[in-house]
Structure formats: structure tokens, C-alpha cells
Amino acid sequence: MTVVLALAVSASALVLNSASRMAASHRDQIALNENIESFLAQAAALGDSYTCCSGVCTTTPPAASATQDGGNANSSCATNNPRDDRYFFPFQDNPTTTSALFGLNTCRVGGVSGQPCNREPDAVTEVCKDPNVNLLLGPLKTAIDALAVPPNAGVTTAIQPSKTIRITITDTINNRVARVYDLYPPMARFCA
């Protein structure tokens, strides 16, 4: 009888221990998923605020624009509101810009190659072209890479030819890919 009782107690302890480990693992997975969602929300917010209207691609909205807030009449940005579709692409040339933008010495302007690349609309149009996708999305990738990595996760980012940034998040505890997310920022939609 004591042997049977000892086996029953031992089996019960084993089942309770196993159930406890499963519950802890489940809680860890829920926490990881919540942290991943938070990270992706931060990355999406950076993508939503990403603009090239000033001739420099950045996640920081322009301080002033030509048409709002008593802004600078020379500004190439029509607005500093990311909810306005004029926020993303330069609407005019800033005449005070005289150096090459994006490190491009020449642009194709009005169908003519080899033109100086110092006008914001021309430079951003050039950066929007397929071979320049790294120039277009590089600053956004850098901003995403600077975000705090979720606990128990690894994050890698890669610029894709489709003008997206692929974010791959791995579960470092279970050594598996937890999420793959392609971020397509609104700015990239202005690159036809």
C-alpha cells in the first residue's frame, strides 16, 4: 500500500511540475509576443513619420514648412503634418540648397541625364529609382535598428528591392523565427 501511495504522490508531483513549467512557458510566450507587438508598433510609427520633403530622408518631421506655422517660404516641405499627403515629397525647390543632395552628383532632370542634383524634387525623384533604394530607406533602417530590442528576442532588418524594410524577429529562448514583418512606409508609395 505504501508503495502504491508513494507512486501516486510521485506521479502527482510530476504532473504538477510539468503543468507549472507549461504555464510558465506560456506566460513567457505571451510576454514575448506583447514585446514584439510593441516593437513593431514603434517601427511602424517611425515609418509613418518618415519623410524626404526637405531633400534629406528622416523620421523627424520638419520643424517648419512653407505653408504652415508661419514657416520658411524657402522650405521645400509643404507641411509638417504626416497625415497630409504633401508631407512626404518636396513640393518646391529650396533655393538656398546649392550642394548635391544624397551624395548624388547628377540627376536626370526633364529627361536629360547628368544635370546637377541640388533641387529637392529632382534629388528625391532620383533617390526613388530602384537602384537607389538603399539611399531612400537607409535612414529609416538606421532608426529602426536603434530601437530597443525586445527581451528574449533578436531583431534583424534588411532593405528589400520592393521599397520595404523586412524586420525579422527571433525568439532567442526557443531559437526560432517569431515574426517576419515587411514595413512599407508611406514615403515609399510616392516613389512611382
Solvent accessible surface area in square Angstrom, and as a share of the most:
residue,aa,sasa,rsa
1,M,190,0.85
2,T,106,0.62
3,V,106,0.61
4,V,100,0.58
5,L,109,0.54
6,A,61,0.47
7,L,117,0.58
8,A,53,0.41
9,V,95,0.55
10,S,65,0.42
11,A,54,0.42
12,S,61,0.39
13,A,56,0.44
14,L,121,0.60
15,V,101,0.58
16,L,127,0.63
17,N,80,0.41
18,S,43,0.28
19,A,53,0.41
20,S,66,0.43
21,R,146,0.53
22,M,135,0.60
23,A,45,0.35
24,A,39,0.30
25,S,68,0.44
26,H,116,0.52
27,R,149,0.54
28,D,81,0.42
29,Q,45,0.20
30,I,79,0.40
31,A,47,0.36
32,L,11,0.06
33,N,54,0.28
34,E,112,0.50
35,N,50,0.26
36,I,0,0.00
37,E,92,0.41
38,S,57,0.37
39,F,4,0.02
40,L,13,0.07
41,A,64,0.50
42,Q,81,0.36
43,A,0,0.00
44,A,27,0.21
45,A,59,0.46
46,L,40,0.20
47,G,0,0.00
48,D,77,0.40
49,S,21,0.13
50,Y,0,0.00
51,T,2,0.01
52,C,0,0.00
53,C,1,0.00
54,S,50,0.32
55,G,1,0.01
56,V,90,0.52
57,C,7,0.04
58,T,40,0.23
59,T,28,0.16
60,T,89,0.52
61,P,57,0.36
62,P,25,0.16
63,A,104,0.80
64,A,41,0.32
65,S,0,0.00
66,A,24,0.19
67,T,78,0.45
68,Q,61,0.27
69,D,110,0.57
70,G,84,0.81
71,G,22,0.21
72,N,81,0.42
73,A,84,0.65
74,N,55,0.28
75,S,13,0.08
76,S,4,0.02
77,C,2,0.01
78,A,1,0.01
79,T,0,0.00
80,N,36,0.18
81,N,62,0.32
82,P,46,0.29
83,R,220,0.80
84,D,32,0.16
85,D,98,0.51
86,R,110,0.40
87,Y,0,0.00
88,F,11,0.04
89,F,53,0.22
90,P,5,0.03
91,F,93,0.39
92,Q,54,0.24
93,D,38,0.20
94,N,27,0.14
95,P,89,0.56
96,T,95,0.55
97,T,30,0.17
98,T,110,0.64
99,S,76,0.49
100,A,44,0.34
101,L,18,0.09
102,F,45,0.19
103,G,69,0.66
104,L,31,0.15
105,N,123,0.63
106,T,72,0.42
107,C,3,0.02
108,R,124,0.45
109,V,43,0.25
110,G,80,0.77
111,G,49,0.47
112,V,80,0.46
113,S,72,0.47
114,G,48,0.46
115,Q,60,0.27
116,P,87,0.55
117,C,2,0.01
118,N,43,0.22
119,R,99,0.36
120,E,2,0.01
121,P,24,0.15
122,D,21,0.11
123,A,0,0.00
124,V,0,0.00
125,T,64,0.37
126,E,27,0.12
127,V,0,0.00
128,C,9,0.05
129,K,72,0.31
130,D,95,0.49
131,P,123,0.78
132,N,27,0.14
133,V,18,0.10
134,N,99,0.51
135,L,67,0.33
136,L,0,0.00
137,L,0,0.00
138,G,21,0.20
139,P,55,0.34
140,L,0,0.00
141,K,56,0.24
142,T,91,0.53
143,A,24,0.19
144,I,1,0.00
145,D,73,0.38
146,A,84,0.65
147,L,34,0.17
148,A,88,0.68
149,V,80,0.46
150,P,9,0.06
151,P,86,0.54
152,N,79,0.41
153,A,12,0.10
154,G,21,0.20
155,V,34,0.19
156,T,91,0.53
157,T,18,0.10
158,A,45,0.35
159,I,34,0.18
160,Q,36,0.16
161,P,111,0.70
162,S,75,0.49
163,K,21,0.09
164,T,16,0.09
165,I,0,0.00
166,R,95,0.35
167,I,0,0.00
168,T,29,0.17
169,I,1,0.00
170,T,48,0.28
171,D,1,0.01
172,T,79,0.46
173,I,104,0.53
174,N,86,0.44
175,N,138,0.71
176,R,103,0.37
177,V,84,0.48
178,A,22,0.17
179,R,65,0.24
180,V,84,0.48
181,Y,76,0.29
182,D,65,0.34
183,L,10,0.05
184,Y,87,0.33
185,P,0,0.00
186,P,25,0.16
187,M,0,0.00
188,A,0,0.00
189,R,139,0.51
190,F,77,0.32
191,C,14,0.08
192,A,146,1.13
